[in-house]
Amino acid sequence: RQMCIRDSSKSTNWVVIKLRDFLPRIKYYILYTTLFFCSWIFILTLTGTEEALVEALGVFSEAPWAVISPVITLETFLPNLVMNHNLEEIASLLYSLDLFFWMRISFLVVIFVVSAYVPRAYCRWICPMGALMSYFNKYSIIRVKKNPLKCKNCRLCERYCPTEVKISKEKGEISSGECILCLRCISVCEEGGLEIGA
């Protein structure tokens, strides 16, 4: 029985580790897919042969990611729905079986629920803009630097990092694209092992 418990705990740990490695990559897949379709439509538009692809993609041809983005749903789609429609129209839409409408709402609700348990879940795992910004973060003027002489590897900074950057594995400058430069790690470091640099 103890062997079974050990095996199940090992397999569970393996799944969690693999999931943690995979989740941050999702936003890059979304970014690459969005850029691919945008580039494809752009090239076909130049040659005047984009009609078939635009028709096949439907609403996704105008803005491949924005149409299901929870940010656009919350800040643009829902306010426009409330301001530009009366209650009867909104009620009919809610009772209709419009798959695309409910897909947007469901995605927004899922993001809200996950974000209640995982800080910045959308930014860290899904947002293609976060993926794009992570590339440019490596060239930021402001940098967080690690002083190996003062750092005791207590990992207090990692516990307070909202994006879970593995600061203990970094040497010198924090070069991770996931770092959002909130500087929380510097404020909680009791040994002064982290500082702002350029």
VEXNUZA-352659 format. One record per atom (N, C-alpha, C): x, y, z. Coordinates in steps of 0.05 Angstrom, whole numbers, plus 5000, padded with zeros to 4 digits. Atoms other than C-alpha are relative to their C-alpha. Layout:
! VEXNUZA-352659
XYZ/...
! end
This chain:
! VEXNUZA-352659
501749765000/500050005000/501750255000/498249774999/505750485017/501350054973/498749975026/509050334950/498150134980/502049885018/502550504914/499750305005/500249724993/502051164952/502450164990/497649875010/509251334935/500050034970/500149995029/508251164861/498050214991/502149805008/501851584857/501050285006/499049734994/505252174891/502250084981/497949945020/511152124843/498850074974/501349955025/506552104783/498650275001/501349744996/502552694811/502050234998/497949805001/508953094822/501050044971/499149995028/511152924751/498150164982/502149865015/504553174722/500150305006/499949714991/504953824763/502450144988/497549895011/512153944740/499750054970/500449975029/510453824667/498050224993/502049795005/504354264672/501150285005/498849744995/508354824703/502050094978/498249945023/513354774646/498550074975/501549965025/507954764593/498350265001/501949774998/503155314618/501350264991/498949755010/507955904607/500550014970/499550015029/508955674535/497550064983/502549965015/501655744516/499850274987/500249735011/502056494506/501750044975/498349985023/507756404457/498849864976/501450145022/503755894416/497850184989/502149825009/497956384414/501150234984/498649785014/502656954393/500849914972/499050105026/505856534337/497749944981/502350065017/499056294312/498750254990/501149745008/496257004312/501650134979/498249885020/502357274275/499949854974/500050165025/502056704225/497550074983/502449945015/494756834206/499950294991/499949715008/495757594205/501850034975/498149995022/501757504159/498949884975/501250145022/498057014115/497950174986/502149825011/492057484107/501350244986/498749765011/496758074094/501249934972/498850085026/500457694038/497949964979/502150055019/494057464006/498550254992/501349745007/491158174010/501750154979/498249875019/497258433972/499649884972/500450135026/495857923917/497150004991/502849995007/488358033919/498549745001/501250274999/486657313936/499249925028/500550054972/484557374009/497249925006/502850044994/477057264002/499449735012/500650274990/476956504013/501049975028/499050034973/481356544075/498450175020/501649824982/477557134105/497349875005/502750134997/470956764093/500249755018/499650244983/473756124125/500550075029/499449924973/476356494186/497750145014/502349854989/470056914195/501050245017/499349774983/470657404253/502950005008/497250024992/477657154268/501850124979/498349885021/480157454203/500650295006/499649714994/479358164230/502050045023/498149984977/483058054296/500149725013/500050284992/484957324308/499849945029/500150054971/485957374383/498050185014/501749804986/482057994402/497149925003/502850074998/475357684388/499249825023/500650164977/475957194445/501650085025/498449904978/480757584489/498150095023/501749924978/477657654559/500250305007/499649724996/480558354563/498150164982/501849875018/476758574501/497149955007/502750074992/470558214525/499150175023/500749854976/470658564592/500050304996/499749705003/472859264570/498650124976/501249895025/469559324501/497449874994/502450145009/464558784483/497650035019/502249984981/460358774547/499050295004/501049724998/460159544556/498450084975/501549935024/457959624483/497449854999/502550154999/452759084492/497950135018/501849884981/449759434552/499150284990/500749725008/450060144523/498550024974/501149975027/447760004452/497549814995/502350185003/442159494465/498150035023/502049994978/435659504505/499949735014/500150244984/433958984557/498949764985/501250235015/429758564509/502049884981/498050115018/435358504459/502249855015/498050134983/440358324514/498949735010/501350254991/435457804542/499849794978/500250195022/434357494474/502749884993/497350105005/441857444464/500949805021/499350174979/442757124532/498649734998/501650255002/437256604518/500549864973/499450135025/439756474448/502349805003/497950204999/444555904433/502450094982/497749905015/449856354401/502649905012/497650144990/455955924410/502350195005/497749814998/460956484398/499750185024/500549824977/457656944450/500649855026/499650154975/457656404504/502949915003/497250074998/464756204486/501650235012/498649764988/467156914501/499450035029/500849974972/463256944566/501349785017/498950224985/465556254588/503050035004/497149954998/472856424573/500650215021/499649784980/472257064614/499649895028/500650114974/469156684673/502349815009/497850194993/474556144671/502550165008/497649834994/480056684671/499650125028/500649884973/476657024732/500549795022/499850214980/476256364770/502949915004/497250084998/483456154755/501750225013/498549784989/486056844771/499650045030/500549984971/482856804840/501949835016/498250194987/487656234856/502950044991/497349965011/493656394812/500450294992/499649725006/496257114811/500950034971/499249925028/496757414740/500049754981/500150245016/494756744709/499750074970/500449935029/492357074644/502550114988/497649875010/498557504636/502349804997/497850184999/503256934653/499749774980/500450255015/500156364613/498750044972/501750005024/495456614558/500450254983/499949745015/496357354538/502350014979/497849985020/500157404471/501650265002/498649744996/501858134488/502249965021/498050074980/505457864550/502349854989/497850155013/509357394506/501850194983/498549815016/511357964459/501750185018/498549824982/513358414517/502349865014/497950144987/517557864548/502649994984/497649985017/522257894488/501450265004/498849744997/523358634497/500950065029/499249964972/524058574573/503049955004/497150064998/531058294562/501750244994/498549765008/533158974534/499150245016/501049784983/530059394590/502450165011/498049834988/534059984616/500449945030/499950074971/532259804688/500349705003/499650294995/534759134713/500149955029/499650104973/534458744777/502549845000/497550144999/541358514796/500249845027/499650174977/543157954844/502950015009/497349994988/549058024891/500549735013/499550274989/551757314902/501450005027/498749994974/555757544963/498050045022/502149944980/549557785000/497749805000/502350185003/544457284974/500549745015/499850244984/543256705022/498449774989/501850205013/538656314974/497749915018/502350074983/532956345024/497449984984/502250015018/528156414965/497550155009/502249834991/523856925001/499050174976/500749845024/523957344937/498349844981/501650175018/521156754897/497249975010/502750034989/515256674944/498350254996/501549755003/513357404935/499950094970/500049935028/514657434860/497349934987/502750065012/507857504824/500149834975/499850165024/510457154762/501749755004/498550244992/514456614799/502649964985/497450025013/521156774768/501949855019/498150164984/526456284792/502650165005/497849824994/531056814821/502449865010/497750154988/535356304858/501749884978/498550125022/537456014791/501450204982/498849795016/539356684761/502750085011/497349904992/546456944762/500450284990/499649725008/547957684762/497350134995/502549875007/542358034725/497749794997/502450175003/535257744727/499250034971/500449985029/534657594653/497449874990/502550135008/527957224653/498150194988/502049845013/522857494605/497450035015/502449994983/517557354657/500050225021/499849794980/520157894703/498650254991/501649765007/515358494703/501150255014/498749774986/520058944744/498250145020/501649884978/515159034801/501750085024/498049954979/521259054847/499149905028/500950114974/517558664901/502249835012/497850174989/523458184907/502150175015/498049834986/528058764926/498950095027/501249904975/523159024979/499949795022/500350214980/522458345013/502749875008/497450134994/529858145011/501250135025/499049904975/532458205082/503150025001/497050005001/539758095063/501150214981/499149805019/540058635009/501449874976/498850155021/541858104958/499150084972/501049915025/537858444903/499950304999/500049715002/538459144877/499450094971/500649895026/536559594818/502650074986/497649935016/541759644763/499250094973/500649915027/542359884692/501749844981/
! end
